[in-house]
Amino acid sequence: MTLEIISTENLDRIIEMAWEDRTPFEAIKFQFGISEEEVIELMRRNMKPSSFKMWRKRVHGRATKHQKLRTDEVDRFHCSRQRHISNNKISKR
């Protein structure tokens, strides 16, 4: 999937996943086929400059955003308390 043809729903979900501290870039690549560099470019294009700088500062080098930096104890893409997400919609419990 190239950045030019991402649907609005997928764009929203990618941005949401990029904002989540526990979702690694590898999960975004697995689900949407875009690399970390492409996610960064997508965030740069779709956020205010101040918001993008704040996000980059927060995720740069963060162990939970990079699969290789995580401990073996973390075996999921999201917080255990996060609501289950299905087809880009939050399902009711």
PDB file with one MODEL, atoms N, CA, C and O in Angstrom:
MODEL        1
ATOM      1  N   MET A   1       0.860  -1.175   0.000  1.00  0.00           N
ATOM      2  CA  MET A   1       0.000   0.000   0.000  1.00  0.00           C
ATOM      3  C   MET A   1       0.905   1.236   0.000  1.00  0.00           C
ATOM      4  O   MET A   1       1.735   1.404   0.893  1.00  0.00           O
ATOM      5  N   THR A   2       0.742   2.082  -0.987  1.00  0.00           N
ATOM      6  CA  THR A   2       1.538   3.292  -1.023  1.00  0.00           C
ATOM      7  C   THR A   2       0.806   4.406  -0.291  1.00  0.00           C
ATOM      8  O   THR A   2      -0.411   4.355  -0.113  1.00  0.00           O
ATOM      9  N   LEU A   3       1.551   5.399   0.125  1.00  0.00           N
ATOM     10  CA  LEU A   3       0.968   6.474   0.917  1.00  0.00           C
ATOM     11  C   LEU A   3      -0.078   7.279   0.165  1.00  0.00           C
ATOM     12  O   LEU A   3      -0.956   7.876   0.787  1.00  0.00           O
ATOM     13  N   GLU A   4      -0.002   7.306  -1.149  1.00  0.00           N
ATOM     14  CA  GLU A   4      -0.945   8.102  -1.933  1.00  0.00           C
ATOM     15  C   GLU A   4      -2.332   7.474  -1.996  1.00  0.00           C
ATOM     16  O   GLU A   4      -3.308   8.195  -2.206  1.00  0.00           O
ATOM     17  N   ILE A   5      -2.460   6.160  -1.823  1.00  0.00           N
ATOM     18  CA  ILE A   5      -3.754   5.506  -2.005  1.00  0.00           C
ATOM     19  C   ILE A   5      -4.329   4.919  -0.716  1.00  0.00           C
ATOM     20  O   ILE A   5      -5.122   3.979  -0.770  1.00  0.00           O
ATOM     21  N   ILE A   6      -3.948   5.450   0.420  1.00  0.00           N
ATOM     22  CA  ILE A   6      -4.474   4.970   1.700  1.00  0.00           C
ATOM     23  C   ILE A   6      -5.860   5.574   1.912  1.00  0.00           C
ATOM     24  O   ILE A   6      -6.048   6.784   1.782  1.00  0.00           O
ATOM     25  N   SER A   7      -6.819   4.723   2.237  1.00  0.00           N
ATOM     26  CA  SER A   7      -8.180   5.202   2.480  1.00  0.00           C
ATOM     27  C   SER A   7      -8.225   6.024   3.767  1.00  0.00           C
ATOM     28  O   SER A   7      -7.324   5.944   4.602  1.00  0.00           O
ATOM     29  N   THR A   8      -9.281   6.809   3.911  1.00  0.00           N
ATOM     30  CA  THR A   8      -9.437   7.644   5.097  1.00  0.00           C
ATOM     31  C   THR A   8      -9.507   6.798   6.361  1.00  0.00           C
ATOM     32  O   THR A   8      -8.920   7.153   7.384  1.00  0.00           O
ATOM     33  N   GLU A   9     -10.229   5.672   6.291  1.00  0.00           N
ATOM     34  CA  GLU A   9     -10.339   4.797   7.461  1.00  0.00           C
ATOM     35  C   GLU A   9      -8.975   4.226   7.848  1.00  0.00           C
ATOM     36  O   GLU A   9      -8.613   4.202   9.025  1.00  0.00           O
ATOM     37  N   ASN A  10      -8.222   3.766   6.846  1.00  0.00           N
ATOM     38  CA  ASN A  10      -6.897   3.222   7.136  1.00  0.00           C
ATOM     39  C   ASN A  10      -5.947   4.301   7.631  1.00  0.00           C
ATOM     40  O   ASN A  10      -5.137   4.050   8.522  1.00  0.00           O
ATOM     41  N   LEU A  11      -6.036   5.495   7.066  1.00  0.00           N
ATOM     42  CA  LEU A  11      -5.199   6.598   7.513  1.00  0.00           C
ATOM     43  C   LEU A  11      -5.463   6.898   8.982  1.00  0.00           C
ATOM     44  O   LEU A  11      -4.527   7.057   9.765  1.00  0.00           O
ATOM     45  N   ASP A  12      -6.735   6.976   9.353  1.00  0.00           N
ATOM     46  CA  ASP A  12      -7.102   7.222  10.749  1.00  0.00           C
ATOM     47  C   ASP A  12      -6.565   6.127  11.657  1.00  0.00           C
ATOM     48  O   ASP A  12      -6.046   6.412  12.736  1.00  0.00           O
ATOM     49  N   ARG A  13      -6.686   4.884  11.228  1.00  0.00           N
ATOM     50  CA  ARG A  13      -6.221   3.760  12.055  1.00  0.00           C
ATOM     51  C   ARG A  13      -4.704   3.754  12.171  1.00  0.00           C
ATOM     52  O   ARG A  13      -4.177   3.472  13.247  1.00  0.00           O
ATOM     53  N   ILE A  14      -3.992   4.055  11.101  1.00  0.00           N
ATOM     54  CA  ILE A  14      -2.528   4.096  11.155  1.00  0.00           C
ATOM     55  C   ILE A  14      -2.067   5.188  12.114  1.00  0.00           C
ATOM     56  O   ILE A  14      -1.167   4.965  12.923  1.00  0.00           O
ATOM     57  N   ILE A  15      -2.678   6.362  12.027  1.00  0.00           N
ATOM     58  CA  ILE A  15      -2.316   7.456  12.941  1.00  0.00           C
ATOM     59  C   ILE A  15      -2.613   7.063  14.379  1.00  0.00           C
ATOM     60  O   ILE A  15      -1.819   7.332  15.281  1.00  0.00           O
ATOM     61  N   GLU A  16      -3.760   6.424  14.591  1.00  0.00           N
ATOM     62  CA  GLU A  16      -4.112   5.973  15.943  1.00  0.00           C
ATOM     63  C   GLU A  16      -3.083   4.963  16.469  1.00  0.00           C
ATOM     64  O   GLU A  16      -2.647   5.053  17.617  1.00  0.00           O
ATOM     65  N   MET A  17      -2.704   4.013  15.628  1.00  0.00           N
ATOM     66  CA  MET A  17      -1.722   3.009  16.040  1.00  0.00           C
ATOM     67  C   MET A  17      -0.359   3.641  16.301  1.00  0.00           C
ATOM     68  O   MET A  17       0.351   3.230  17.218  1.00  0.00           O
ATOM     69  N   ALA A  18       0.010   4.641  15.497  1.00  0.00           N
ATOM     70  CA  ALA A  18       1.290   5.319  15.692  1.00  0.00           C
ATOM     71  C   ALA A  18       1.301   6.095  17.006  1.00  0.00           C
ATOM     72  O   ALA A  18       2.343   6.185  17.656  1.00  0.00           O
ATOM     73  N   TRP A  19       0.166   6.656  17.406  1.00  0.00           N
ATOM     74  CA  TRP A  19       0.070   7.395  18.661  1.00  0.00           C
ATOM     75  C   TRP A  19       0.123   6.470  19.874  1.00  0.00           C
ATOM     76  O   TRP A  19       0.609   6.868  20.933  1.00  0.00           O
ATOM     77  N   GLU A  20      -0.374   5.234  19.731  1.00  0.00           N
ATOM     78  CA  GLU A  20      -0.406   4.305  20.860  1.00  0.00           C
ATOM     79  C   GLU A  20       1.014   3.914  21.243  1.00  0.00           C
ATOM     80  O   GLU A  20       1.798   3.496  20.392  1.00  0.00           O
ATOM     81  N   ASP A  21       1.337   4.047  22.499  1.00  0.00           N
ATOM     82  CA  ASP A  21       2.691   3.753  22.957  1.00  0.00           C
ATOM     83  C   ASP A  21       3.055   2.279  22.830  1.00  0.00           C
ATOM     84  O   ASP A  21       4.219   1.956  22.596  1.00  0.00           O
ATOM     85  N   ARG A  22       2.104   1.395  22.975  1.00  0.00           N
ATOM     86  CA  ARG A  22       2.408  -0.039  22.972  1.00  0.00           C
ATOM     87  C   ARG A  22       2.345  -0.685  21.592  1.00  0.00           C
ATOM     88  O   ARG A  22       2.675  -1.864  21.461  1.00  0.00           O
ATOM     89  N   THR A  23       1.940   0.035  20.582  1.00  0.00           N
ATOM     90  CA  THR A  23       1.838  -0.546  19.245  1.00  0.00           C
ATOM     91  C   THR A  23       3.151  -0.330  18.503  1.00  0.00           C
ATOM     92  O   THR A  23       3.488   0.808  18.176  1.00  0.00           O
ATOM     93  N   PRO A  24       3.900  -1.398  18.230  1.00  0.00           N
ATOM     94  CA  PRO A  24       5.178  -1.230  17.525  1.00  0.00           C
ATOM     95  C   PRO A  24       4.971  -0.927  16.042  1.00  0.00           C
ATOM     96  O   PRO A  24       3.931  -1.242  15.465  1.00  0.00           O
ATOM     97  N   PHE A  25       5.978  -0.316  15.451  1.00  0.00           N
ATOM     98  CA  PHE A  25       5.917  -0.017  14.024  1.00  0.00           C
ATOM     99  C   PHE A  25       5.777  -1.300  13.207  1.00  0.00           C
ATOM    100  O   PHE A  25       5.201  -1.279  12.119  1.00  0.00           O
ATOM    101  N   GLU A  26       6.290  -2.404  13.713  1.00  0.00           N
ATOM    102  CA  GLU A  26       6.184  -3.683  13.015  1.00  0.00           C
ATOM    103  C   GLU A  26       4.724  -4.124  12.880  1.00  0.00           C
ATOM    104  O   GLU A  26       4.357  -4.753  11.887  1.00  0.00           O
ATOM    105  N   ALA A  27       3.897  -3.800  13.864  1.00  0.00           N
ATOM    106  CA  ALA A  27       2.470  -4.145  13.791  1.00  0.00           C
ATOM    107  C   ALA A  27       1.786  -3.346  12.687  1.00  0.00           C
ATOM    108  O   ALA A  27       0.911  -3.864  11.993  1.00  0.00           O
ATOM    109  N   ILE A  28       2.178  -2.098  12.524  1.00  0.00           N
ATOM    110  CA  ILE A  28       1.623  -1.267  11.456  1.00  0.00           C
ATOM    111  C   ILE A  28       2.067  -1.812  10.108  1.00  0.00           C
ATOM    112  O   ILE A  28       1.279  -1.868   9.164  1.00  0.00           O
ATOM    113  N   LYS A  29       3.337  -2.216  10.017  1.00  0.00           N
ATOM    114  CA  LYS A  29       3.841  -2.790   8.767  1.00  0.00           C
ATOM    115  C   LYS A  29       3.104  -4.091   8.451  1.00  0.00           C
ATOM    116  O   LYS A  29       2.740  -4.327   7.299  1.00  0.00           O
ATOM    117  N   PHE A  30       2.881  -4.932   9.454  1.00  0.00           N
ATOM    118  CA  PHE A  30       2.185  -6.197   9.262  1.00  0.00           C
ATOM    119  C   PHE A  30       0.757  -5.969   8.764  1.00  0.00           C
ATOM    120  O   PHE A  30       0.297  -6.647   7.845  1.00  0.00           O
ATOM    121  N   GLN A  31       0.057  -5.003   9.380  1.00  0.00           N
ATOM    122  CA  GLN A  31      -1.353  -4.791   9.053  1.00  0.00           C
ATOM    123  C   GLN A  31      -1.551  -3.985   7.766  1.00  0.00           C
ATOM    124  O   GLN A  31      -2.472  -4.261   6.998  1.00  0.00           O
ATOM    125  N   PHE A  32      -0.680  -2.980   7.526  1.00  0.00           N
ATOM    126  CA  PHE A  32      -0.913  -2.070   6.404  1.00  0.00           C
ATOM    127  C   PHE A  32       0.186  -2.094   5.346  1.00  0.00           C
ATOM    128  O   PHE A  32       0.023  -1.504   4.278  1.00  0.00           O
ATOM    129  N   GLY A  33       1.298  -2.763   5.626  1.00  0.00           N
ATOM    130  CA  GLY A  33       2.367  -2.881   4.637  1.00  0.00           C
ATOM    131  C   GLY A  33       3.193  -1.630   4.435  1.00  0.00           C
ATOM    132  O   GLY A  33       3.809  -1.460   3.383  1.00  0.00           O
ATOM    133  N   ILE A  34       3.218  -0.732   5.443  1.00  0.00           N
ATOM    134  CA  ILE A  34       4.049   0.460   5.314  1.00  0.00           C
ATOM    135  C   ILE A  34       5.131   0.456   6.384  1.00  0.00           C
ATOM    136  O   ILE A  34       4.895   0.046   7.521  1.00  0.00           O
ATOM    137  N   SER A  35       6.303   0.911   6.014  1.00  0.00           N
ATOM    138  CA  SER A  35       7.470   0.870   6.901  1.00  0.00           C
ATOM    139  C   SER A  35       7.418   1.988   7.944  1.00  0.00           C
ATOM    140  O   SER A  35       6.571   2.879   7.882  1.00  0.00           O
ATOM    141  N   GLU A  36       8.342   1.919   8.901  1.00  0.00           N
ATOM    142  CA  GLU A  36       8.442   2.957   9.923  1.00  0.00           C
ATOM    143  C   GLU A  36       8.683   4.323   9.277  1.00  0.00           C
ATOM    144  O   GLU A  36       8.082   5.318   9.682  1.00  0.00           O
ATOM    145  N   GLU A  37       9.557   4.369   8.281  1.00  0.00           N
ATOM    146  CA  GLU A  37       9.849   5.637   7.603  1.00  0.00           C
ATOM    147  C   GLU A  37       8.602   6.197   6.927  1.00  0.00           C
ATOM    148  O   GLU A  37       8.371   7.407   6.938  1.00  0.00           O
ATOM    149  N   GLU A  38       7.801   5.312   6.342  1.00  0.00           N
ATOM    150  CA  GLU A  38       6.557   5.757   5.697  1.00  0.00           C
ATOM    151  C   GLU A  38       5.538   6.239   6.732  1.00  0.00           C
ATOM    152  O   GLU A  38       4.787   7.181   6.474  1.00  0.00           O
ATOM    153  N   VAL A  39       5.511   5.595   7.902  1.00  0.00           N
ATOM    154  CA  VAL A  39       4.621   6.044   8.977  1.00  0.00           C
ATOM    155  C   VAL A  39       5.042   7.434   9.432  1.00  0.00           C
ATOM    156  O   VAL A  39       4.195   8.302   9.645  1.00  0.00           O
ATOM    157  N   ILE A  40       6.331   7.647   9.580  1.00  0.00           N
ATOM    158  CA  ILE A  40       6.834   8.955   9.997  1.00  0.00           C
ATOM    159  C   ILE A  40       6.448  10.018   8.966  1.00  0.00           C
ATOM    160  O   ILE A  40       6.003  11.106   9.333  1.00  0.00           O
ATOM    161  N   GLU A  41       6.616   9.710   7.691  1.00  0.00           N
ATOM    162  CA  GLU A  41       6.242  10.653   6.628  1.00  0.00           C
ATOM    163  C   GLU A  41       4.742  10.918   6.637  1.00  0.00           C
ATOM    164  O   GLU A  41       4.312  12.059   6.470  1.00  0.00           O
ATOM    165  N   LEU A  42       3.945   9.870   6.832  1.00  0.00           N
ATOM    166  CA  LEU A  42       2.497  10.017   6.914  1.00  0.00           C
ATOM    167  C   LEU A  42       2.112  10.917   8.088  1.00  0.00           C
ATOM    168  O   LEU A  42       1.250  11.784   7.949  1.00  0.00           O
ATOM    169  N   MET A  43       2.740  10.716   9.224  1.00  0.00           N
ATOM    170  CA  MET A  43       2.464  11.544  10.401  1.00  0.00           C
ATOM    171  C   MET A  43       2.884  12.989  10.133  1.00  0.00           C
ATOM    172  O   MET A  43       2.174  13.921  10.510  1.00  0.00           O
ATOM    173  N   ARG A  44       4.014  13.175   9.497  1.00  0.00           N
ATOM    174  CA  ARG A  44       4.498  14.524   9.183  1.00  0.00           C
ATOM    175  C   ARG A  44       3.506  15.274   8.293  1.00  0.00           C
ATOM    176  O   ARG A  44       3.259  16.463   8.497  1.00  0.00           O
ATOM    177  N   ARG A  45       2.938  14.577   7.306  1.00  0.00           N
ATOM    178  CA  ARG A  45       2.009  15.201   6.356  1.00  0.00           C
ATOM    179  C   ARG A  45       0.627  15.476   6.942  1.00  0.00           C
ATOM    180  O   ARG A  45      -0.075  16.378   6.485  1.00  0.00           O
ATOM    181  N   ASN A  46       0.234  14.698   7.955  1.00  0.00           N
ATOM    182  CA  ASN A  46      -1.139  14.772   8.454  1.00  0.00           C
ATOM    183  C   ASN A  46      -1.285  15.372   9.846  1.00  0.00           C
ATOM    184  O   ASN A  46      -2.370  15.337  10.427  1.00  0.00           O
ATOM    185  N   MET A  47      -0.213  15.916  10.379  1.00  0.00           N
ATOM    186  CA  MET A  47      -0.269  16.518  11.711  1.00  0.00           C
ATOM    187  C   MET A  47       0.242  17.940  11.661  1.00  0.00           C
ATOM    188  O   MET A  47       0.986  18.312  10.754  1.00  0.00           O
ATOM    189  N   LYS A  48      -0.160  18.738  12.642  1.00  0.00           N
ATOM    190  CA  LYS A  48       0.416  20.068  12.774  1.00  0.00           C
ATOM    191  C   LYS A  48       1.903  19.888  13.102  1.00  0.00           C
ATOM    192  O   LYS A  48       2.267  18.906  13.750  1.00  0.00           O
ATOM    193  N   PRO A  49       2.757  20.799  12.676  1.00  0.00           N
ATOM    194  CA  PRO A  49       4.193  20.669  12.956  1.00  0.00           C
ATOM    195  C   PRO A  49       4.515  20.486  14.438  1.00  0.00           C
ATOM    196  O   PRO A  49       5.387  19.688  14.784  1.00  0.00           O
ATOM    197  N   SER A  50       3.834  21.204  15.307  1.00  0.00           N
ATOM    198  CA  SER A  50       4.108  21.079  16.741  1.00  0.00           C
ATOM    199  C   SER A  50       3.695  19.701  17.270  1.00  0.00           C
ATOM    200  O   SER A  50       4.380  19.126  18.116  1.00  0.00           O
ATOM    201  N   SER A  51       2.580  19.180  16.769  1.00  0.00           N
ATOM    202  CA  SER A  51       2.126  17.843  17.187  1.00  0.00           C
ATOM    203  C   SER A  51       3.085  16.770  16.682  1.00  0.00           C
ATOM    204  O   SER A  51       3.401  15.823  17.402  1.00  0.00           O
ATOM    205  N   PHE A  52       3.545  16.922  15.444  1.00  0.00           N
ATOM    206  CA  PHE A  52       4.489  15.958  14.893  1.00  0.00           C
ATOM    207  C   PHE A  52       5.788  15.953  15.699  1.00  0.00           C
ATOM    208  O   PHE A  52       6.309  14.885  16.020  1.00  0.00           O
ATOM    209  N   LYS A  53       6.312  17.124  16.027  1.00  0.00           N
ATOM    210  CA  LYS A  53       7.555  17.203  16.804  1.00  0.00           C
ATOM    211  C   LYS A  53       7.381  16.552  18.174  1.00  0.00           C
ATOM    212  O   LYS A  53       8.270  15.846  18.650  1.00  0.00           O
ATOM    213  N   MET A  54       6.233  16.794  18.804  1.00  0.00           N
ATOM    214  CA  MET A  54       5.959  16.194  20.114  1.00  0.00           C
ATOM    215  C   MET A  54       5.887  14.670  19.987  1.00  0.00           C
ATOM    216  O   MET A  54       6.433  13.956  20.827  1.00  0.00           O
ATOM    217  N   TRP A  55       5.222  14.171  18.952  1.00  0.00           N
ATOM    218  CA  TRP A  55       5.112  12.727  18.747  1.00  0.00           C
ATOM    219  C   TRP A  55       6.474  12.109  18.489  1.00  0.00           C
ATOM    220  O   TRP A  55       6.806  11.080  19.079  1.00  0.00           O
ATOM    221  N   ARG A  56       7.277  12.724  17.612  1.00  0.00           N
ATOM    222  CA  ARG A  56       8.607  12.186  17.288  1.00  0.00           C
ATOM    223  C   ARG A  56       9.496  12.148  18.524  1.00  0.00           C
ATOM    224  O   ARG A  56      10.235  11.185  18.733  1.00  0.00           O
ATOM    225  N   LYS A  57       9.427  13.185  19.335  1.00  0.00           N
ATOM    226  CA  LYS A  57      10.232  13.220  20.559  1.00  0.00           C
ATOM    227  C   LYS A  57       9.813  12.087  21.498  1.00  0.00           C
ATOM    228  O   LYS A  57      10.655  11.462  22.142  1.00  0.00           O
ATOM    229  N   ARG A  58       8.506  11.829  21.569  1.00  0.00           N
ATOM    230  CA  ARG A  58       7.992  10.796  22.465  1.00  0.00           C
ATOM    231  C   ARG A  58       8.341   9.384  21.996  1.00  0.00           C
ATOM    232  O   ARG A  58       8.685   8.539  22.822  1.00  0.00           O
ATOM    233  N   VAL A  59       8.261   9.108  20.698  1.00  0.00           N
ATOM    234  CA  VAL A  59       8.455   7.736  20.228  1.00  0.00           C
ATOM    235  C   VAL A  59       9.900   7.414  19.843  1.00  0.00           C
ATOM    236  O   VAL A  59      10.244   6.244  19.680  1.00  0.00           O
ATOM    237  N   HIS A  60      10.744   8.426  19.698  1.00  0.00           N
ATOM    238  CA  HIS A  60      12.129   8.176  19.282  1.00  0.00           C
ATOM    239  C   HIS A  60      12.849   7.287  20.298  1.00  0.00           C
ATOM    240  O   HIS A  60      13.046   7.677  21.449  1.00  0.00           O
ATOM    241  N   GLY A  61      13.232   6.111  19.864  1.00  0.00           N
ATOM    242  CA  GLY A  61      13.969   5.191  20.722  1.00  0.00           C
ATOM    243  C   GLY A  61      13.140   4.492  21.781  1.00  0.00           C
ATOM    244  O   GLY A  61      13.688   3.761  22.606  1.00  0.00           O
ATOM    245  N   ARG A  62      11.840   4.698  21.777  1.00  0.00           N
ATOM    246  CA  ARG A  62      10.968   4.068  22.779  1.00  0.00           C
ATOM    247  C   ARG A  62      10.918   2.562  22.525  1.00  0.00           C
ATOM    248  O   ARG A  62      10.621   2.114  21.418  1.00  0.00           O
ATOM    249  N   ALA A  63      11.208   1.805  23.551  1.00  0.00           N
ATOM    250  CA  ALA A  63      11.288   0.344  23.414  1.00  0.00           C
ATOM    251  C   ALA A  63       9.963  -0.268  22.974  1.00  0.00           C
ATOM    252  O   ALA A  63       9.958  -1.242  22.221  1.00  0.00           O
ATOM    253  N   THR A  64       8.847   0.281  23.426  1.00  0.00           N
ATOM    254  CA  THR A  64       7.557  -0.311  23.078  1.00  0.00           C
ATOM    255  C   THR A  64       7.161  -0.044  21.631  1.00  0.00           C
ATOM    256  O   THR A  64       6.263  -0.713  21.120  1.00  0.00           O
ATOM    257  N   LYS A  65       7.795   0.904  20.957  1.00  0.00           N
ATOM    258  CA  LYS A  65       7.470   1.201  19.564  1.00  0.00           C
ATOM    259  C   LYS A  65       8.335   0.408  18.589  1.00  0.00           C
ATOM    260  O   LYS A  65       8.105   0.458  17.380  1.00  0.00           O
ATOM    261  N   HIS A  66       9.319  -0.318  19.094  1.00  0.00           N
ATOM    262  CA  HIS A  66      10.208  -1.085  18.235  1.00  0.00           C
ATOM    263  C   HIS A  66      10.289  -2.512  18.768  1.00  0.00           C
ATOM    264  O   HIS A  66      10.746  -2.739  19.888  1.00  0.00           O
ATOM    265  N   GLN A  67       9.850  -3.456  17.972  1.00  0.00           N
ATOM    266  CA  GLN A  67       9.780  -4.865  18.374  1.00  0.00           C
ATOM    267  C   GLN A  67      11.116  -5.382  18.907  1.00  0.00           C
ATOM    268  O   GLN A  67      11.144  -6.119  19.893  1.00  0.00           O
ATOM    269  N   LYS A  68      12.212  -5.007  18.273  1.00  0.00           N
ATOM    270  CA  LYS A  68      13.527  -5.514  18.673  1.00  0.00           C
ATOM    271  C   LYS A  68      13.968  -4.987  20.037  1.00  0.00           C
ATOM    272  O   LYS A  68      14.784  -5.621  20.705  1.00  0.00           O
ATOM    273  N   LEU A  69      13.443  -3.837  20.459  1.00  0.00           N
ATOM    274  CA  LEU A  69      13.825  -3.258  21.744  1.00  0.00           C
ATOM    275  C   LEU A  69      12.943  -3.744  22.894  1.00  0.00           C
ATOM    276  O   LEU A  69      13.245  -3.485  24.059  1.00  0.00           O
ATOM    277  N   ARG A  70      11.872  -4.437  22.575  1.00  0.00           N
ATOM    278  CA  ARG A  70      10.959  -4.922  23.619  1.00  0.00           C
ATOM    279  C   ARG A  70      11.546  -6.116  24.355  1.00  0.00           C
ATOM    280  O   ARG A  70      12.369  -6.858  23.818  1.00  0.00           O
ATOM    281  N   THR A  71      11.109  -6.284  25.583  1.00  0.00           N
ATOM    282  CA  THR A  71      11.486  -7.483  26.318  1.00  0.00           C
ATOM    283  C   THR A  71      10.640  -8.636  25.808  1.00  0.00           C
ATOM    284  O   THR A  71       9.610  -8.412  25.172  1.00  0.00           O
ATOM    285  N   ASP A  72      11.052  -9.847  26.075  1.00  0.00           N
ATOM    286  CA  ASP A  72      10.300 -11.026  25.629  1.00  0.00           C
ATOM    287  C   ASP A  72       8.973 -11.175  26.355  1.00  0.00           C
ATOM    288  O   ASP A  72       8.106 -11.930  25.914  1.00  0.00           O
ATOM    289  N   GLU A  73       8.804 -10.456  27.472  1.00  0.00           N
ATOM    290  CA  GLU A  73       7.573 -10.546  28.239  1.00  0.00           C
ATOM    291  C   GLU A  73       6.388  -9.904  27.502  1.00  0.00           C
ATOM    292  O   GLU A  73       5.239 -10.285  27.728  1.00  0.00           O
ATOM    293  N   VAL A  74       6.662  -8.939  26.627  1.00  0.00           N
ATOM    294  CA  VAL A  74       5.599  -8.246  25.898  1.00  0.00           C
ATOM    295  C   VAL A  74       5.314  -9.030  24.632  1.00  0.00           C
ATOM    296  O   VAL A  74       6.150  -9.096  23.731  1.00  0.00           O
ATOM    297  N   ASP A  75       4.121  -9.630  24.566  1.00  0.00           N
ATOM    298  CA  ASP A  75       3.788 -10.458  23.413  1.00  0.00           C
ATOM    299  C   ASP A  75       2.489 -10.019  22.735  1.00  0.00           C
ATOM    300  O   ASP A  75       1.831 -10.814  22.063  1.00  0.00           O
ATOM    301  N   ARG A  76       2.128  -8.750  22.917  1.00  0.00           N
ATOM    302  CA  ARG A  76       0.905  -8.243  22.296  1.00  0.00           C
ATOM    303  C   ARG A  76       1.180  -6.856  21.728  1.00  0.00           C
ATOM    304  O   ARG A  76       2.184  -6.221  22.050  1.00  0.00           O
ATOM    305  N   PHE A  77       0.255  -6.397  20.866  1.00  0.00           N
ATOM    306  CA  PHE A  77       0.420  -5.102  20.218  1.00  0.00           C
ATOM    307  C   PHE A  77      -0.241  -3.963  20.983  1.00  0.00           C
ATOM    308  O   PHE A  77       0.028  -2.796  20.696  1.00  0.00           O
ATOM    309  N   HIS A  78      -1.087  -4.271  21.938  1.00  0.00           N
ATOM    310  CA  HIS A  78      -1.815  -3.217  22.631  1.00  0.00           C
ATOM    311  C   HIS A  78      -1.893  -3.515  24.113  1.00  0.00           C
ATOM    312  O   HIS A  78      -1.599  -4.628  24.550  1.00  0.00           O
ATOM    313  N   CYS A  79      -2.285  -2.530  24.873  1.00  0.00           N
ATOM    314  CA  CYS A  79      -2.432  -2.665  26.314  1.00  0.00           C
ATOM    315  C   CYS A  79      -3.532  -3.685  26.613  1.00  0.00           C
ATOM    316  O   CYS A  79      -4.535  -3.743  25.901  1.00  0.00           O
ATOM    317  N   SER A  80      -3.351  -4.478  27.651  1.00  0.00           N
ATOM    318  CA  SER A  80      -4.342  -5.493  27.998  1.00  0.00           C
ATOM    319  C   SER A  80      -5.672  -4.871  28.417  1.00  0.00           C
ATOM    320  O   SER A  80      -6.705  -5.538  28.376  1.00  0.00           O
ATOM    321  N   ARG A  81      -5.656  -3.601  28.819  1.00  0.00           N
ATOM    322  CA  ARG A  81      -6.884  -2.918  29.233  1.00  0.00           C
ATOM    323  C   ARG A  81      -7.559  -2.189  28.077  1.00  0.00           C
ATOM    324  O   ARG A  81      -8.639  -1.625  28.254  1.00  0.00           O
ATOM    325  N   GLN A  82      -6.937  -2.191  26.891  1.00  0.00           N
ATOM    326  CA  GLN A  82      -7.515  -1.519  25.727  1.00  0.00           C
ATOM    327  C   GLN A  82      -8.691  -2.321  25.204  1.00  0.00           C
ATOM    328  O   GLN A  82      -8.657  -3.552  25.201  1.00  0.00           O
ATOM    329  N   ARG A  83      -9.727  -1.629  24.762  1.00  0.00           N
ATOM    330  CA  ARG A  83     -10.899  -2.317  24.222  1.00  0.00           C
ATOM    331  C   ARG A  83     -10.518  -3.004  22.921  1.00  0.00           C
ATOM    332  O   ARG A  83      -9.665  -2.526  22.173  1.00  0.00           O
ATOM    333  N   HIS A  84     -11.157  -4.119  22.669  1.00  0.00           N
ATOM    334  CA  HIS A  84     -10.892  -4.882  21.456  1.00  0.00           C
ATOM    335  C   HIS A  84     -11.344  -4.091  20.233  1.00  0.00           C
ATOM    336  O   HIS A  84     -12.452  -3.554  20.209  1.00  0.00           O
ATOM    337  N   ILE A  85     -10.492  -4.021  19.227  1.00  0.00           N
ATOM    338  CA  ILE A  85     -10.814  -3.278  18.017  1.00  0.00           C
ATOM    339  C   ILE A  85     -11.011  -4.268  16.873  1.00  0.00           C
ATOM    340  O   ILE A  85     -10.166  -5.131  16.637  1.00  0.00           O
ATOM    341  N   SER A  86     -12.122  -4.138  16.173  1.00  0.00           N
ATOM    342  CA  SER A  86     -12.458  -5.033  15.082  1.00  0.00           C
ATOM    343  C   SER A  86     -12.900  -4.218  13.881  1.00  0.00           C
ATOM    344  O   SER A  86     -13.828  -3.415  13.977  1.00  0.00           O
ATOM    345  N   ASN A  87     -12.237  -4.422  12.748  1.00  0.00           N
ATOM    346  CA  ASN A  87     -12.584  -3.692  11.516  1.00  0.00           C
ATOM    347  C   ASN A  87     -12.613  -2.193  11.729  1.00  0.00           C
ATOM    348  O   ASN A  87     -13.528  -1.510  11.270  1.00  0.00           O
ATOM    349  N   ASN A  88     -11.611  -1.684  12.425  1.00  0.00           N
ATOM    350  CA  ASN A  88     -11.456  -0.249  12.691  1.00  0.00           C
ATOM    351  C   ASN A  88     -12.593   0.348  13.519  1.00  0.00           C
ATOM    352  O   ASN A  88     -12.748   1.569  13.554  1.00  0.00           O
ATOM    353  N   LYS A  89     -13.385  -0.483  14.182  1.00  0.00           N
ATOM    354  CA  LYS A  89     -14.445  -0.007  15.056  1.00  0.00           C
ATOM    355  C   LYS A  89     -14.215  -0.611  16.437  1.00  0.00           C
ATOM    356  O   LYS A  89     -13.818  -1.770  16.556  1.00  0.00           O
ATOM    357  N   ILE A  90     -14.458   0.156  17.447  1.00  0.00           N
ATOM    358  CA  ILE A  90     -14.311  -0.368  18.802  1.00  0.00           C
ATOM    359  C   ILE A  90     -15.574  -1.142  19.136  1.00  0.00           C
ATOM    360  O   ILE A  90     -16.672  -0.586  19.135  1.00  0.00           O
ATOM    361  N   SER A  91     -15.412  -2.429  19.420  1.00  0.00           N
ATOM    362  CA  SER A  91     -16.580  -3.260  19.713  1.00  0.00           C
ATOM    363  C   SER A  91     -16.973  -3.127  21.180  1.00  0.00           C
ATOM    364  O   SER A  91     -16.135  -2.854  22.040  1.00  0.00           O
ATOM    365  N   LYS A  92     -18.235  -3.320  21.445  1.00  0.00           N
ATOM    366  CA  LYS A  92     -18.742  -3.231  22.807  1.00  0.00           C
ATOM    367  C   LYS A  92     -18.388  -4.499  23.554  1.00  0.00           C
ATOM    368  O   LYS A  92     -18.278  -5.573  22.962  1.00  0.00           O
ATOM    369  N   ARG A  93     -18.215  -4.369  24.832  1.00  0.00           N
ATOM    370  CA  ARG A  93     -17.909  -5.544  25.665  1.00  0.00           C
ATOM    371  C   ARG A  93     -19.160  -6.253  26.063  1.00  0.00           C
ATOM    372  O   ARG A  93     -19.101  -7.263  26.764  1.00  0.00           O
TER     373      ARG A  93
ENDMDL
END
